[in-house]
Amino acid sequence: MGRFISAAVLRDMAKLDKNIILEEDSVLTPSAKDLAKELGITISKGRQEIICQSAVGQSVAQVGNQPASPSISIGSAPIGTQDADLKKAVQKILGEVLKPACENPKATHVRGEDVVIQPFLEVPGQKVGLVDVIDSRVGNLASGFMTFDHSSFPWFLNYDEVDYIIEGDFVLEVAGQVFRAKAGDVVYIPKGSQVVFSSPTYCKVFYCTYPANWADYCD
């Protein structure tokens, strides 16, 4: 999996040029895709144009007829100009891409009585609850609680996750395997996994994910 390009990083790149070239395996977060369309940014991977939409409604043909301008590149892609200042700017952007989710992590105490699990709206029709208790505002790892009440749903993980089963029966399907976990068990799921989470009864799980801003990487 390549580097993730967030909306913040894309906005910085667009200040230099609105024609941007990414590595083939780069991944735009959903918010970055929306920003590209809003600002009329043209994004390509190699020679393949993946986003081309002007903020004032120009057609692709109109954009193509405009004078060519130097392109910004990430990683191994060629840089459209040898200008030293532009190189420094690209290096700064790469630093933003690789920086931790939380620049100033701090010790945090979350009281159990303050934790309220909310319905997980990403899986309508299922009785699944979720709440983050630690997120990127305080750490580089996120953690929280999830509940399943006779429910299941598929999910793709663009992050690493560890699950500790607090109570009940938890079932994980991944890579052709089925793990049936009970209270006290621990399950690890590597980044890039397509899974199905479920419980035939009821279960409560404590999870920990890396990076903390895992939601930015979900389509």
N, C-alpha and C positions, 0 to 999 in steps of 0.2 A: 504494500500500500504506500503511495507517495505522500507528499506533504499536503496537509490540509490548508486551504486558503480561506481565511475568514473574511467577513465583510470589512473589518477594520483594516486588515492587510490590503485588501483589494482597493479600498478607498485611498490608502497612501500611494499605491501604485498608480492609480488613475490621476493623481496630481502631476505625475511626470508624463504620462502618455495614456491615451485611451485605447491604444492597440497593444494588447498584452499577450505574450506567448508563454505558455506553461509547459512543464514537463508532461510527457504522455500519461504518467500515472498520478498527476496531481488531482486533488479532489476539492471541488468548491463546496462550501457549506451552503445550505438552502438560503441563508440570509445574504451570502455573497452573490448567489445567482440573481436574487431579487435586486440587489444593489446594481449589478451589471446592467440589467435592463433599465433600471431607473435612470442611471447616469449615461446610458448609451455607450457602454464600454464594449469593445470588440475583443473577445477572448478566443484564442486558438491553442490547440495542442498539436505541436508540430505544424503540419500544413492544413490540419482540419479545423475549420472555424466552428466553434461550438455555441457562441453567443454573439449576435450582432444586431443590436437594436438601439436606435437613437432616442435620446430623451425627448426630442421634438418630433418623433414619428417619421424619420427618414426611412426609406426603403433600403434593403440590402444593396440594391443596384446603385442607389444614390451614394451610399457610403463607399461602395467600391470605386466610384468615379472620382472621389475626392483625392487630392494629392497625397501621395504616400508620406508617412511620417515614421521616424525611427520607432522600433518596437522594443518594449521592455521584455526581458526574459528572466526565467527563474532557473537556477541549477545549471544543467548541462546544455540548455537551449542557447543558441547563439544570441549575443547581445547586438542589437541593431546599430549601436554607435559605440565608438571607442572613447568617447568623452569620459574623462576621469571622474568628473562630478557625478555623471550618471551611474558609473560603476559603484561609487560610494553609496549612492542612493539605493541601488539594488541590494548591496550588502546590508544596508540598514533594514530593508524590508525583510530580507532573509532572517535577520536577527529577530524581527517581530514574529515571524512564522515559528521559529524554534524556541521562543521564550516560554517559560512555564506558564501554566494557567493562572497561577497566583504569584505575583512578584514578591509579596510580603506575607508569607504564611504565618499564622499565629496560633498559639495554643487556645483551644476552645472547649467549653463545657456546655453540653446540651442536656437539659434536664428532661427526664422521661415524661414528666407530666405536661411538658410543653409540646410534645410531639403529637401532631394530628395528621393521620394518614388520610389523604384525599383520593377520590376516584381518579384513576389513570385514564384520561380522556383520549389517549392515543389508541385505545382498544375498545371502541364502542361495542356495547352488547355483552361485555364480559365484566364479571365482578372482580375487578383488580384494583387494588389501592396502592398508592406510592407517595412517598415524601422524601426529599433530600434533607438531611440534617446537617451535613457538611458539604459545602460547594466551593466554587472557585473564588469566592469572596474571602475565604479564610485558609484555603489549602489547595494543594495540587492533587490530592485524592478527594473524591467525593464519596459520601456514604449516606445510607438512609434505610428505610424500611419498605417492604413490599408485601402485600397480602394477596392471596388467591382464594376464591371461594367457588369451588367446582368450575374452574375456568381455565382457559388456555389461549395462547396467542403466539404467532411467529414473530421473530425479531432478528435484526441484523446488528451485530455489535462492531462498531468502529472504535472500540476501546477494550481494555482488559477489565475483567470483572471477577470478583470473588464473592460467593454467596454463603452465608452461614444460616442454617435452618434453625429457627428458634422453636417452632412448634409445627406439628402437622406433617403431611406428606408432600414432598416437592419432586416434580419430575422434569428432567431436562433432556431434550432430544437434540443431539449435535453430531454432525459428521457420521451419521449412520449408527450412532450409539445412543442408548437410553440409560440415563442415570436416575435411579430412584433413591432419593435421599430422605432421611428422617431427622427429627430433632437432634441437634448436636453434630450433624454432618456438615462438611465444608465442600463446596464445589468451585472449581476455577474454570473460567471460560476465556480463551485467548481472543485477542483482537482479530477481527475478520471472520468471526464465526456466524453462520446462519443457524439459528436455534428455534426451538419451540419450548416455551415455558408453560408449565401446567401444574394443576393439583386436582386429583380425583375427589378430594374432600375439601379441607381448608388447610392453609399453611401460612405462616408468617416467616419472612426472610429478612435478615440484615445483609445489605450488600455494600461493597466497596468497589469503586471504579477508578480507573486511571486512563486519561486525564480527568480532572475534576469537571471540566466543561464538556462533558460527554454529549450533552444534548446538541451542541453545535455541529456534531459530526453525524447527525441522524437526518436522513431524507424522509 
